[in-house]
Amino acid sequence: MRVPACFGVFCLCFAFPGSIVAKEKLVISAIENAPNACVARLVLDKAYDELGIATEYHYASGKQALAISARGEVDGELARIGAVAERFPTLVKVDAPIFMLQTAFFTVVEGGEKALSEEDLASSKLGQLDGIVRFDQITKEHSNVWHGRSYVELFERLQAGQLDVVIGDLIAGQMTLSRMGLANIEVVGGAIHREPLYHYLHEKNAELATDIEAVLGRMNDSGELIEIIEKSIADIISGAVTCELG
């Protein structure tokens, strides 16, 4: 049910009586050049559309996106792990996952399957996206870590031998590799860690959290959430949906 706007920039949320008012549009920060952010965006667009709220996205590096949303310069953060709530108290977690972060190691594989031990990682040149809290936690004990602004940049350096291993999201990495046509870069050992990603609202919009959580929960229970995710991934890989990877 789409709720009509009234009284200028505010509308009464009749479909969700727990709310007082809601904006006509939210500006949400998101990590640039991240394919999984594209998927999460399509999920969130659908959810907010049910509340009659339009969404607009401000793209920045991982660190910049969090800083902007935590200061309230935008209305919220697209998708982050649960630990973000502890580090940024001005951000209110919407307690209904919208996507799954599946951390994986990518490396160049020549002539058969390759295994990575802890010793291998300790001596490797590692690459990761800048400003991703989970990846920062994994690499904090490593001294040789290069932070990139996109998966394309990371995989180009991996292909050129400037990196030994890229730590990234399984789905985002596979989508990027498919679009880049790099068949010799593979995931080693599958996902090493799985963790839900949550939408966050700045505290100034805290009254919206209950309503958007209810919509996302219903989408998950009905199977609509996974349908959107699977279709979005296929559309991004095929180029049917534009997602800037570089």
C-alpha positions in Angstrom: 0.0 0.0 0.0 1.5 3.3 -1.1 0.8 6.1 1.3 0.0 9.5 -0.3 2.0 12.5 0.7 0.3 15.4 2.5 1.1 18.6 4.4 4.3 19.5 2.4 7.2 17.2 3.1 5.5 14.9 5.6 2.9 12.1 5.3 0.9 10.2 7.9 1.8 6.6 7.9 -1.8 5.1 8.1 -0.6 1.7 7.0 1.7 1.5 10.0 0.0 3.0 13.0 3.0 2.7 15.2 4.7 5.6 13.4 3.9 9.3 13.8 5.2 10.8 10.6 7.6 9.9 7.8 9.6 11.8 5.3 8.8 11.7 1.6 12.5 11.0 0.8 15.5 9.6 2.6 19.1 10.2 1.6 21.1 7.1 2.5 24.9 6.7 2.4 26.3 3.6 0.6 29.8 2.2 -0.2 30.8 3.1 -3.7 31.8 0.4 -6.3 30.4 -2.4 -4.2 28.1 -4.8 -6.1 26.5 -6.2 -2.9 25.5 -2.6 -2.1 23.6 -2.5 -5.4 21.7 -5.6 -4.3 20.9 -4.2 -0.9 19.8 -0.9 -2.5 17.2 -2.8 -4.6 15.9 -4.5 -1.5 15.7 -1.3 0.4 14.0 0.6 -2.5 11.2 -2.0 -2.5 10.8 -1.8 1.3 10.6 2.0 1.5 8.3 2.1 -1.5 5.7 0.3 0.6 6.0 3.1 3.2 5.5 5.7 0.4 9.1 7.0 1.0 11.5 7.6 -1.9 15.2 6.7 -1.5 18.3 8.5 -2.8 21.9 7.3 -2.3 25.1 9.2 -1.5 28.1 7.0 -2.5 31.4 7.3 -0.8 34.3 5.1 0.4 33.5 2.8 3.3 35.0 5.1 6.0 33.4 8.2 4.5 30.0 6.7 4.2 29.9 5.7 7.9 31.2 9.1 9.0 28.6 11.0 7.0 25.7 8.9 8.2 26.9 8.9 11.9 27.1 12.7 11.8 23.5 12.9 10.4 24.6 14.6 7.2 22.4 11.9 5.5 19.4 10.0 6.9 21.0 6.6 7.3 23.4 3.9 6.1 22.5 1.3 3.5 23.9 -2.0 4.9 26.5 -2.8 7.6 27.2 -5.6 10.0 25.7 -5.5 13.5 29.0 -4.4 15.2 28.5 -0.9 13.6 25.8 -0.2 16.2 28.4 -0.4 19.0 30.9 1.8 17.3 28.5 4.5 16.1 25.8 5.1 18.8 24.0 7.8 16.6 23.1 5.0 14.2 20.0 3.0 14.9 20.1 -0.6 13.6 16.9 -1.8 11.8 16.9 -5.3 13.3 15.9 -7.2 10.1 18.7 -8.4 7.9 18.6 -7.3 4.2 21.6 -9.2 2.9 24.4 -11.6 4.0 28.1 -10.7 4.0 30.0 -13.8 3.1 33.7 -13.2 3.6 36.0 -15.1 1.3 39.6 -15.2 0.1 40.3 -14.7 -3.6 43.6 -15.6 -5.3 45.1 -16.5 -8.7 44.8 -20.3 -9.2 47.0 -21.9 -11.8 47.0 -25.6 -12.4 44.7 -26.9 -9.8 43.1 -26.1 -6.5 45.0 -23.9 -4.0 44.7 -24.0 -0.2 45.6 -21.1 2.1 47.0 -21.7 5.6 47.3 -19.1 8.3 51.1 -19.1 7.6 50.3 -18.3 3.9 48.2 -15.4 4.9 50.7 -14.1 7.4 53.3 -13.7 4.6 50.9 -12.6 1.9 50.2 -9.2 0.4 46.6 -8.8 1.3 44.0 -6.5 -0.4 40.6 -5.4 0.8 38.0 -2.7 0.3 38.6 0.4 2.3 36.4 1.0 5.3 34.7 -2.4 5.7 34.5 -3.1 9.4 34.5 -6.9 9.1 37.5 -7.0 6.8 39.4 -4.6 9.1 38.8 -7.0 11.9 40.3 -9.9 9.9 43.3 -8.0 8.7 44.2 -6.0 11.8 47.1 -8.3 12.8 48.6 -8.2 9.3 51.2 -5.6 8.4 51.0 -5.9 4.6 47.5 -4.8 3.7 46.5 -2.6 0.8 43.1 -0.9 0.8 41.4 -0.4 -2.5 38.4 1.7 -3.6 36.7 -1.1 -5.7 36.8 -4.8 -6.4 37.9 -4.1 -9.9 41.0 -2.3 -8.6 41.7 -5.1 -6.2 41.4 -7.8 -8.7 43.5 -5.9 -11.3 46.3 -5.7 -8.7 45.8 -9.4 -7.8 46.0 -10.4 -11.5 49.2 -8.3 -11.9 50.9 -9.9 -9.0 50.9 -6.8 -6.8 48.7 -8.7 -4.3 48.6 -12.3 -3.2 45.2 -12.5 -1.7 42.0 -10.3 -1.8 39.6 -10.5 1.1 36.1 -9.7 0.0 32.5 -10.6 -0.1 31.8 -13.9 -1.9 28.9 -12.7 -4.0 30.3 -9.2 -4.8 33.6 -10.8 -5.8 32.1 -13.4 -8.0 29.8 -10.8 -9.7 32.9 -8.6 -10.4 35.0 -11.4 -11.7 32.2 -12.5 -14.0 31.9 -9.0 -15.5 35.7 -8.7 -15.8 36.1 -12.1 -17.4 38.9 -13.2 -15.1 38.6 -17.0 -15.0 42.0 -17.6 -13.2 41.0 -15.8 -10.0 39.0 -18.0 -7.7 37.6 -18.3 -4.2 39.7 -20.4 -2.0 37.7 -22.7 0.3 34.4 -21.0 0.0 33.0 -18.5 2.5 35.1 -18.4 5.7 32.5 -16.2 7.6 28.8 -15.4 7.1 27.2 -12.4 8.8 23.9 -10.5 8.2 24.0 -6.9 7.0 21.5 -4.4 8.5 20.1 -1.1 7.4 20.8 1.8 9.8 18.9 5.0 10.4 20.4 8.1 11.9 18.9 8.8 15.3 17.0 11.8 13.9 14.9 9.2 11.9 14.6 6.6 14.7 10.8 6.7 14.6 11.0 5.0 11.2 12.9 1.9 12.4 9.9 -0.1 13.6 8.0 0.4 10.3 10.8 -0.4 7.9 11.8 -3.4 10.1 8.2 -4.7 9.9 8.2 -4.4 6.1 11.6 -6.1 5.7 10.5 -8.9 8.1 7.4 -9.5 6.1 9.5 -9.6 2.9 11.8 -12.2 4.4 8.9 -14.4 5.7 7.1 -14.4 2.4 10.2 -15.2 0.3 10.1 -11.9 -1.5 13.5 -10.9 -0.1 15.4 -13.8 -1.5 13.6 -13.4 -4.8 14.7 -9.8 -5.1 18.3 -10.7 -4.1 18.6 -13.6 -6.6 17.1 -11.6 -9.5 19.3 -8.6 -8.7 22.4 -10.7 -8.7 21.5 -12.2 -12.1 20.5 -8.8 -13.5 23.8 -7.1 -12.4 25.9 -9.9 -13.9 24.0 -9.8 -17.2 24.2 -6.0 -17.3 20.4 -5.6 -17.2 20.8 -3.5 -14.0 23.5 -0.9 -13.9 25.9 -1.3 -11.1 29.2 0.6 -11.1 32.0 -1.8 -10.3 35.1 0.2 -11.0 
